[in-house]
Amino acid sequence: MATAVPVERDAVARAFTGEGHLVIAAGVGPALAAASTATALTTAALSGTPYHLVVSAGIAGGFQPEAPLGSLVVADEITAADLGAETPEGFVPVTELGFGTVTHRPPDALVRDLAAATGARTGTVLTVSTVTGTAERAAALRARHPRALAEAMEGFGVAEAAAAHGVPVLEIRAVSNPVGPRDRAAWRIGDALAALTEAFGKLAPVLESWNQHDQ
Ligand SMILES: O=C(O)c1cccc(C(=O)CC[C@H]2O[C@@H](n3cnc4c(=O)[nH]cnc43)[C@H](O)[C@@H]2O)c1
């Protein structure tokens, strides 16, 4: 499990206490999250106990009204929203420039099972390097990604590391703030961390049984 910061790591670890997994604070942003996750995966593989699933987890901004504060989102697509080029005609993702990738897809069945266990919504979770701070940017992201429910800063980096190791990936986010105009008074980080702990309590049996049977 790769969270960004220690409070997220602790929120997950409080609920997820079995053996055979690791919960790390991998750092904020896609680059550090990728480096930390790849290091953890390599270390485990070299010691003969490779991981079979990687989960990016933490708090996120939720697109309104679909992902209200305190709600949970399980990504069926993890998409890098700002990996590309700005052109006079608008943003062009790197894939349309002829290289790279911008989306990773978690296993369908696992996404369905996790959503059923927690009541989470499923949809695209965007990875951004800059937190959205205006209504215009939020609207532009939704126009480009109509299925987006949330934005955060690590999922795509974690997914790239998992893909490099041939390991499936999930992203699970609890909504701490709306995506849109910057309003620190509207953040509900405590509620989102509590929602994360509650969700991981319900997810633990699903993830553990998937780890044992579906590799
Ligand atoms: O200063 C701000 O306006 C601001 C607004 C929201 C979040 C931040 C952060 O620095 C938190 C980044 C951290 O938390 C995740 N996160 C939470 N909400 C969002 C969001 O709306 N957009 C992107 N990331 C968010 C993120 O994954 C980081 O780990 C600052």
The ligand as an SDF file (V2000), in Angstrom:
LIG
                    3D

 30 33  0  0  0  0  0  0  0  0999 V2000
   -2.9690   24.3870   -0.8440 O   0  0  0  0  0  0  0  0  0  0  0  0
   -4.0010   23.9590   -1.3650 C   0  0  0  0  0  0  0  0  0  0  0  0
   -4.8640   24.6820   -1.8800 O   0  0  0  0  0  0  0  0  0  0  0  0
   -4.2200   22.4900   -1.3750 C   0  0  0  0  0  0  0  0  0  0  0  0
   -5.4640   21.9760   -1.6870 C   0  0  0  0  0  0  0  0  0  0  0  0
   -5.6900   20.5930   -1.6420 C   0  0  0  0  0  0  0  0  0  0  0  0
   -4.6380   19.7320   -1.3150 C   0  0  0  0  0  0  0  0  0  0  0  0
   -3.3920   20.2890   -1.0340 C   0  0  0  0  0  0  0  0  0  0  0  0
   -2.2560   19.4560   -0.7010 C   0  0  0  0  0  0  0  0  0  0  0  0
   -1.1330   19.8820   -0.6500 O   0  0  0  0  0  0  0  0  0  0  0  0
   -2.5000   18.0000   -0.4390 C   0  0  0  0  0  0  0  0  0  0  0  0
   -1.7610   17.1760   -1.4120 C   0  0  0  0  0  0  0  0  0  0  0  0
   -1.8290   15.7210   -0.9980 C   0  0  0  0  0  0  0  0  0  0  0  0
   -3.1670   15.2850   -0.7690 O   0  0  0  0  0  0  0  0  0  0  0  0
   -3.7280   14.7160   -1.9400 C   0  0  0  0  0  0  0  0  0  0  0  0
   -4.7840   15.6630   -2.3330 N   0  0  0  0  0  0  0  0  0  0  0  0
   -5.7830   16.0120   -1.5170 C   0  0  0  0  0  0  0  0  0  0  0  0
   -6.6230   16.8390   -2.1190 N   0  0  0  0  0  0  0  0  0  0  0  0
   -6.1470   17.0390   -3.3700 C   0  0  0  0  0  0  0  0  0  0  0  0
   -6.6140   17.8150   -4.4700 C   0  0  0  0  0  0  0  0  0  0  0  0
   -7.6560   18.5020   -4.4410 O   0  0  0  0  0  0  0  0  0  0  0  0
   -5.8690   17.7760   -5.6030 N   0  0  0  0  0  0  0  0  0  0  0  0
   -4.7370   17.0290   -5.6820 C   0  0  0  0  0  0  0  0  0  0  0  0
   -4.2780   16.2910   -4.6540 N   0  0  0  0  0  0  0  0  0  0  0  0
   -4.9700   16.2840   -3.5030 C   0  0  0  0  0  0  0  0  0  0  0  0
   -2.5770   14.5440   -2.9190 C   0  0  0  0  0  0  0  0  0  0  0  0
   -2.5530   13.2200   -3.4050 O   0  0  0  0  0  0  0  0  0  0  0  0
   -1.3050   14.8510   -2.0980 C   0  0  0  0  0  0  0  0  0  0  0  0
   -0.7770   13.7020   -1.5160 O   0  0  0  0  0  0  0  0  0  0  0  0
   -3.1630   21.6510   -1.0690 C   0  0  0  0  0  0  0  0  0  0  0  0
  1  2  2  0
  2  3  1  0
  2  4  1  0
  4  5  1  0
  4 30  2  0
  5  6  2  0
  6  7  1  0
  7  8  2  0
  8  9  1  0
  8 30  1  0
  9 10  2  0
  9 11  1  0
 11 12  1  0
 12 13  1  0
 13 14  1  0
 13 28  1  0
 14 15  1  0
 15 16  1  0
 15 26  1  0
 16 17  1  0
 16 25  1  0
 17 18  2  0
 18 19  1  0
 19 20  1  0
 19 25  2  0
 20 21  2  0
 20 22  1  0
 22 23  1  0
 23 24  2  0
 24 25  1  0
 26 27  1  0
 26 28  1  0
 28 29  1  0
M  END
$$$$
